[in-house]
């Protein structure tokens, strides 16, 4: 195998002007199907982790007045944050499934067209 030739072709493909093809459209549809779930998951996960962190800080008396009530509040807030982190992945799967169902017809049709062209 001539690895220099393969490398050169990869570089040429990277810098050559791309035409709008069905494969590019298929990739865009795939990204559009996955984007809502990813945006929600990252946002919700960050917020839930921050809530858990605030709860831990309250319970360890890093923030707050250091009283027992703040410690109990911190434990409750931390548990809420951990529950949010725990349910993040199942929610992601549900949103992703619904989004895939929404775009499934277009993606399957386009993928079939691409597969039939190559045969």
ZIHUSUL-V734951 format. One record per residue. RES is the residue in one small letter. PHI is phi in radians with two decimals (none if undefined). PSI is psi in whole degrees, 0 to 359 (NA if undefined). NEAR is the number of other C-alpha atoms within 8 Angstrom. Layout:
res=(RES RES)
phi=(PHI PHI)
psi=(PSI PSI)
near=(NEAR NEAR)
This chain:
res=(x x x x x x x x x x x x x x x x x x x x x x x x x x x x x x x x x x x x x x x x x x x x x x x x x x x x x x x x x x x x x x x x x x x x x x x x x x x x x x x x x x x x x x x x x x x x x x x x x x x x x x x x x x x x x x x x x x x x x x x)
phi=(none -1.65 -1.23 -1.12 -1.16 -1.11 -1.10 -1.11 -1.13 -1.13 -1.15 -1.07 -1.10 -1.19 -1.70 -1.32 -1.26 -1.57 -1.71 -1.25 -1.99 -1.19 -1.16 -1.12 -1.12 -1.13 -1.10 -1.12 -1.14 -1.10 -1.14 -1.13 -1.25 -1.58 -1.04 -1.04 -1.17 -1.17 -1.08 -1.10 -1.09 -1.12 -1.12 -1.14 -1.12 -1.12 -1.12 -1.12 -1.15 -1.14 -1.09 -1.09 -1.14 -1.12 -1.09 -1.16 -1.12 -1.14 -1.26 -1.63 1.10 -1.37 -2.11 1.63 -1.48 1.46 -1.47 -1.14 -1.08 -1.19 -1.16 -1.14 -1.05 -1.10 -1.13 -1.13 -1.12 -1.11 -1.11 -1.07 -1.11 -1.17 -1.11 -1.06 -1.13 -1.20 -1.56 -1.07 -1.18 -1.08 -1.13 -1.00 -1.08 -1.16 -1.13 -1.09 -1.09 -1.12 -1.20 -1.14 -1.10 -1.14 -1.71 -1.03 -1.03 -1.16 -1.17 -1.14 -1.08 -1.18 -1.14 -1.16 -1.07 -1.13 -1.15 -1.25 -1.18 -1.36 -1.55)
psi=(136 98 332 321 317 317 317 318 323 319 317 316 327 323 349 154 130 138 153 106 176 329 319 318 323 318 319 319 320 316 321 328 326 338 313 320 320 317 314 315 314 315 310 321 318 315 316 321 321 319 317 321 319 319 320 320 320 317 334 8 31 320 162 184 356 10 172 322 320 325 317 317 319 320 317 314 320 318 320 317 318 324 318 318 321 324 357 314 316 323 318 313 320 315 318 318 315 321 322 321 324 319 359 315 312 319 316 318 314 320 323 320 318 316 322 330 324 347 NA)
near=(2 5 6 6 7 8 8 8 8 8 8 8 7 6 6 6 4 4 4 6 6 8 7 8 9 11 8 8 11 9 8 8 12 11 8 11 12 9 8 9 12 8 8 10 11 8 8 13 12 9 12 14 10 11 16 11 11 16 13 9 12 8 8 8 6 10 8 6 6 13 13 9 11 15 12 9 12 14 10 11 15 11 8 12 11 7 8 11 9 7 9 12 9 8 10 12 8 8 12 10 8 8 10 8 8 8 11 8 8 10 9 8 8 10 8 7 6 5 4)
